[in-house]
Amino acid sequence: MSAEQRRDEIIDAARHEFAERGLHGTSTEDIARRAGISQPYVFRLFGTKKQLFLAAAAGCFAETLGAMHEAAVGMQGEEALAAMGQAYMRLLDEDPRRLMLQMELYAAASDPDVRDAARTGYGELVSFVERASGAPPEEITKFFAYGMLLNVMASMGLDKDSQGWAARLLEGCPGSTE
């Protein structure tokens, strides 16, 4: 296995662990065990647990950006926003760890390095959505506001089949009837 493949394998193992227990609740020993390697090898490749956490989070942002880019090709405005939103939801459906890792990233943002990574990754998404859609600022704000609402609801295990307040809240989201 190449060093790059091994690195990707460790990041995948880290996603599992960090998504489940966060930056501070996860041990590098658990990550190494999941990846089938020694703990010192994790440190040799990433330096610190925080650097591994940041690499896993950066990978999630990159995948999201890639999916949105692919979805928006040849589109503008609402059509592009809808396509990017659907692409994001497909990513989360494929691997819910992405969502939980995002939530853990935001929860650990009291750390300056984590906060900077969250700002950078989220900022790149915002900038791309602005460019790709050409939508006005109000639409961009709504797009991300709905997205964050959906993230929070999904992290609580709520979806379009939910009842009560959750169903009423989701009813107001674009694409909720699809």
Contacts in CASP RR format, 6 or more apart in sequence:
PFRMAT RR
TARGET T0000
AUTHOR 0000-0000-0000
METHOD contacts of the structure
MODEL  1
MSAEQRRDEIIDAARHEFAERGLHGTSTEDIARRAGISQPYVFRLFGTKK
QLFLAAAAGCFAETLGAMHEAAVGMQGEEALAAMGQAYMRLLDEDPRRLM
LQMELYAAASDPDVRDAARTGYGELVSFVERASGAPPEEITKFFAYGMLL
NVMASMGLDKDSQGWAARLLEGCPGSTE
1 9 0 8 1.000
3 45 0 8 1.000
6 37 0 8 1.000
6 45 0 8 1.000
7 45 0 8 1.000
9 35 0 8 1.000
10 31 0 8 1.000
10 32 0 8 1.000
10 35 0 8 1.000
10 37 0 8 1.000
10 42 0 8 1.000
10 45 0 8 1.000
10 46 0 8 1.000
10 52 0 8 1.000
11 52 0 8 1.000
11 55 0 8 1.000
11 56 0 8 1.000
11 59 0 8 1.000
12 35 0 8 1.000
13 31 0 8 1.000
13 32 0 8 1.000
13 34 0 8 1.000
13 35 0 8 1.000
13 36 0 8 1.000
14 26 0 8 1.000
14 31 0 8 1.000
14 35 0 8 1.000
14 52 0 8 1.000
14 53 0 8 1.000
14 55 0 8 1.000
14 56 0 8 1.000
15 56 0 8 1.000
15 60 0 8 1.000
15 97 0 8 1.000
15 98 0 8 1.000
15 101 0 8 1.000
16 34 0 8 1.000
16 97 0 8 1.000
17 26 0 8 1.000
17 27 0 8 1.000
17 30 0 8 1.000
17 31 0 8 1.000
17 34 0 8 1.000
18 26 0 8 1.000
18 53 0 8 1.000
18 56 0 8 1.000
18 101 0 8 1.000
18 104 0 8 1.000
19 96 0 8 1.000
19 97 0 8 1.000
19 98 0 8 1.000
19 100 0 8 1.000
19 101 0 8 1.000
19 104 0 8 1.000
20 26 0 8 1.000
20 100 0 8 1.000
22 53 0 8 1.000
22 104 0 8 1.000
22 107 0 8 1.000
22 108 0 8 1.000
23 49 0 8 1.000
23 50 0 8 1.000
23 53 0 8 1.000
23 104 0 8 1.000
23 108 0 8 1.000
23 111 0 8 1.000
23 114 0 8 1.000
24 108 0 8 1.000
26 49 0 8 1.000
26 53 0 8 1.000
27 49 0 8 1.000
28 39 0 8 1.000
28 42 0 8 1.000
28 43 0 8 1.000
28 49 0 8 1.000
28 52 0 8 1.000
29 39 0 8 1.000
31 42 0 8 1.000
31 52 0 8 1.000
32 38 0 8 1.000
32 39 0 8 1.000
32 41 0 8 1.000
32 42 0 8 1.000
35 42 0 8 1.000
42 52 0 8 1.000
46 52 0 8 1.000
46 55 0 8 1.000
50 111 0 8 1.000
50 113 0 8 1.000
50 114 0 8 1.000
53 105 0 8 1.000
53 108 0 8 1.000
53 114 0 8 1.000
54 113 0 8 1.000
54 114 0 8 1.000
54 117 0 8 1.000
56 101 0 8 1.000
57 101 0 8 1.000
57 102 0 8 1.000
57 105 0 8 1.000
57 114 0 8 1.000
57 117 0 8 1.000
57 118 0 8 1.000
58 117 0 8 1.000
58 121 0 8 1.000
60 98 0 8 1.000
60 101 0 8 1.000
60 102 0 8 1.000
61 121 0 8 1.000
61 122 0 8 1.000
61 124 0 8 1.000
61 125 0 8 1.000
63 91 0 8 1.000
63 98 0 8 1.000
64 88 0 8 1.000
64 91 0 8 1.000
64 98 0 8 1.000
64 125 0 8 1.000
65 124 0 8 1.000
65 125 0 8 1.000
65 128 0 8 1.000
67 84 0 8 1.000
67 87 0 8 1.000
67 88 0 8 1.000
67 90 0 8 1.000
67 91 0 8 1.000
68 84 0 8 1.000
68 85 0 8 1.000
68 87 0 8 1.000
68 88 0 8 1.000
68 125 0 8 1.000
68 128 0 8 1.000
68 129 0 8 1.000
68 132 0 8 1.000
69 128 0 8 1.000
69 132 0 8 1.000
70 87 0 8 1.000
71 80 0 8 1.000
71 83 0 8 1.000
71 84 0 8 1.000
71 85 0 8 1.000
71 86 0 8 1.000
71 87 0 8 1.000
72 80 0 8 1.000
72 83 0 8 1.000
72 84 0 8 1.000
72 132 0 8 1.000
72 133 0 8 1.000
74 80 0 8 1.000
75 83 0 8 1.000
75 132 0 8 1.000
75 133 0 8 1.000
76 133 0 8 1.000
76 134 0 8 1.000
77 133 0 8 1.000
77 134 0 8 1.000
77 135 0 8 1.000
77 139 0 8 1.000
78 133 0 8 1.000
78 135 0 8 1.000
78 139 0 8 1.000
80 132 0 8 1.000
80 133 0 8 1.000
80 134 0 8 1.000
80 135 0 8 1.000
81 129 0 8 1.000
81 133 0 8 1.000
81 135 0 8 1.000
81 139 0 8 1.000
81 143 0 8 1.000
82 174 0 8 1.000
82 175 0 8 1.000
84 129 0 8 1.000
84 132 0 8 1.000
84 133 0 8 1.000
84 143 0 8 1.000
85 143 0 8 1.000
85 147 0 8 1.000
88 147 0 8 1.000
89 150 0 8 1.000
91 98 0 8 1.000
92 98 0 8 1.000
92 99 0 8 1.000
92 154 0 8 1.000
96 154 0 8 1.000
99 151 0 8 1.000
99 154 0 8 1.000
99 155 0 8 1.000
100 155 0 8 1.000
102 151 0 8 1.000
103 151 0 8 1.000
103 155 0 8 1.000
105 114 0 8 1.000
105 117 0 8 1.000
105 118 0 8 1.000
106 118 0 8 1.000
108 114 0 8 1.000
109 115 0 8 1.000
109 118 0 8 1.000
126 140 0 8 1.000
126 144 0 8 1.000
129 135 0 8 1.000
129 140 0 8 1.000
129 143 0 8 1.000
129 144 0 8 1.000
130 140 0 8 1.000
133 139 0 8 1.000
133 140 0 8 1.000
133 143 0 8 1.000
135 143 0 8 1.000
142 174 0 8 1.000
146 173 0 8 1.000
146 174 0 8 1.000
149 169 0 8 1.000
149 173 0 8 1.000
150 170 0 8 1.000
150 173 0 8 1.000
153 159 0 8 1.000
153 162 0 8 1.000
153 166 0 8 1.000
153 169 0 8 1.000
153 170 0 8 1.000
158 166 0 8 1.000
158 170 0 8 1.000
159 170 0 8 1.000
160 167 0 8 1.000
160 170 0 8 1.000
160 176 0 8 1.000
162 170 0 8 1.000
170 176 0 8 1.000
END
